[in-house]
Amino acid sequence: MATVTRKRRSLFGEILRAELDDQGVSIRALARRLASDEEHLENTRRSLMRYIQGEVSPGPEMREAIAVALGIEPTIFADDAERSARRERIIAAFEPLADVLLDIAIEIRDKQERS
């Protein structure tokens, strides 16, 4: 059976990306607002990229710092952990269906190629 692999952005990452886009703020500009000094700028930028890509999730203090740096209410990120967990459970529940549908599509394609 085929396995479907998807890279999913976290809910936090989606909200952060949307807020950056809405405000016209680059990741580097946000990193400048957050970095304590020039030496930490690149690490901060990389961390922000990893948050947006869903590789890692920031802790509560960083979530609040990001919200303050963007001038938004910190509660916009408050329920992210619960929403992300619920979203992951829903996606996981449908994963077997995606595998079955992919298998069916492959069978149909193979039959068409043989005829």
C-alpha positions, -999 to +999 in steps of 0.1 A: +000+000+000+013+034-009+020+060+018+011+096+014+036+120+030+027+156+035+046+184+051+022+204+071+027+239+084+016+243+120-014+265+128+010+289+145+031+290+113+000+297+092-012+325+115+023+340+117+028+338+079-006+354+074+002+382+098+035+389+083+019+390+048-009+413+060+015+437+076+040+435+048+067+425+073+095+402+062+109+374+083+142+393+085+125+425+097+106+406+124+139+389+134+155+424+138+127+434+161+132+402+182+169+397+182+187+411+212+217+421+191+232+417+156+249+385+166+216+367+173+198+380+142+205+350+119+196+325+146+164+344+153+155+345+115+162+307+112+140+300+142+112+321+127+115+301+095+113+269+114+082+281+133+065+290+100+074+257+083+061+238+113+094+221+122+093+234+158+068+253+179+078+284+200+073+284+237+048+308+253+074+335+259+085+336+223+049+335+211+042+366+233+074+383+221+064+377+184+029+391+191+043+422+208+068+427+180+040+426+154+017+448+175-010+422+178-029+407+207-008+378+221-040+357+225-041+352+187-016+324+194-030+312+227-050+282+217-026+270+190-015+239+208-050+226+213-061+235+177-030+220+163-035+188+182-071+186+171-061+193+135-034+165+136-060+140+150-084+149+121-057+146+095-044+113+110-080+099+109-082+106+072-047+094+063-058+058+057-085+071+033-059+090+014-038+058+011-068+039-003-076+066-028-040+067-039-040+030-044-072+031-064-058+059-086-027+039-093-048+008-102-069+029-126-038+044-142-022+010-145-053-005-162-054+025-186-018+020-195-023-017-202-053-011-225 
